[in-house]
Every structure is written in structure tokens, then in C-alpha cells.
């Protein structure tokens, strides 16, 4: 292929810019033309496509968000929308597309493959919930944002001898909650992958207090319930008073960590190599510290991605 395009889609994630930069620079290095599609699949439908140069991606590696902007496009969910998108693909002579995003974006790529456009998918989501890769771009940055918040909340929790509930994102996955809870020393972590037991939560809080603990941190993944719902339950069932902090979209912003910048650079460059060799229908990922590529269908082969349950067990052992 000589003429490719790149887009970012779905919820943005820190490191998306570093991935876009890698795609553009690697493509130019390989003497290919590379266009940016603005506003994700919606931009493809509307023909928001511009040729990018080396300088177009200067000074973005350290920035959060995505210079190509992102969107969740209901129109792209329809066959009519996708056919409109394909008309622009043909008009611009685009032979292959790099899709940077989460599993919803990968589904979109699968539809475009069906209509004849080779796509390579680069995983970027703070949720870390894509089958076939140990890590997604943005997860490490979001994790560090959450840990920073936990550390700050711990200061006030210990001053006032309070129990805090911190609600974190992750959609249906518990990765962000688990890793942040372990790294932040939380007393209790609630994740969608493991059924919670209110009596056990209460017991852990009370036995901690009995042993002289002055404050506690509970991390709840949004896929389990909201922080406020948990606070209501603890108040109603055990008369435990808490404060709730919902971290929200702050988790999606900020400068990407070094680790996210590095994997974004590796993933973006590999995507270009694959398209150069005429390969589509592939997802890129990281397995045991190695950059790998695998059939896009494997992403959808299993319902849910596997959380590291050993890490969960460890977090329980260390937070007694
Ligand atoms: O998928 C990333 C994510 O931030 C999830 O963690 C969260 O549930 C969702 O997106 C929020 O989406 P939106 O920004 O559209 O409200």
C-alpha cells in the first residue's frame, strides 16, 4: 500500500496522539502518503480527511486527548452511514486504515473490512479491556491519575479519620480499579469480575477499625455500582458514614506516561508495517512484553477480556 489513513475513535485515551504521530512518521519514513480522518468514523462519513505531513504531528507526543479528535458515531452503526464512509475512502484513494481506539472502534473496523477496506486496529482505551493484549494505550496514564487521586484523598481521609469511597471508570472491566487499588493500598476493591459481599466489606472495615486503623479507602469500579450507591448501602445496612469521590473524566485526560508513549509509538509503527505489506483484519497488542499482531476476530472470540485474578487475590492478602 502507498496511501493510508488514520483515525481515533471512541473514548479518548492519553497516548492516542503519540500513536497518531508514530503512524504518520513511520508512513512517511516508508515513503507512503498518510491522511488523517478527523472526528473518528463520523469524520469518515462526512469526508473530513486531510493529508498529514511530518510537521502535522510535531509537538503532540506529550499531549493528552487526540489531535484528530474523536466521536461515538450512531450514523456509522447503520449500513447507509458505512457506505457513505466508503465513498470518501474511494474518493481519496485510501488503501488501508489504522483505527486507534477501543473494542467499539474495532467493531467498526470489522465492518469496513467487510466492505473491502483493509484495517489495522491499535488498542487505546483507559479501560484496558481488549482481548489479546495485556495493555492498551492510555491505561497506564489513567492508572497514574487514579493513584495520584488516591494519595491525595488518603491525606484528608487520615486527617479526619474517615472512610472514603473512590469511584473509577473502566466500563465493564475492573482493571483500572484493581491496579489502582493495589498500587494505592486500598483496603477494599470492588470489581465487576468478582461478586461483592456487603457483609464482607463491613467486616473488613470494622475489623480494621478494631485493630486501630484510622481511615479506609474503598475503590469501586463503575461497572459494579456508583460510589454514591455504595455509600447509601453502607449507611443503610451498617450505619457506616463515608465520603464519596467520583473521579470521572479526569481519568481520560493529562499527559501520557512514558510507558504509554512508548507502546503507542511501537503499536503505531507496527500498524504501518502491516499495511505496507498489504495486511488488514489485524489487531496489535502487547503480550509478555512483546509487540504482537493477531486476527481481529480474536478480539471478539470471547465475551469478556480476562482480568488478572492473581493480582486480585494478592490485593486482598495485602490489604488485611
Ligand atoms: O471507554 C472509556 C470510558 O471512559 C469508560 O471508562 C467510561 O465508562 C466511558 O468511556 C464514558 O464515556 P463517555 O465519555 O462517552 O461518557
Boltz pocket constraint, residues with backbone or C-beta under 6 A from the ligand:
constraints:
  - pocket:
      binder: B
      contacts: [[A, 11], [A, 12], [A, 102], [A, 125], [A, 126], [A, 127], [A, 169], [A, 170], [A, 171], [A, 222], [A, 252]]
      max_distance: 6.0
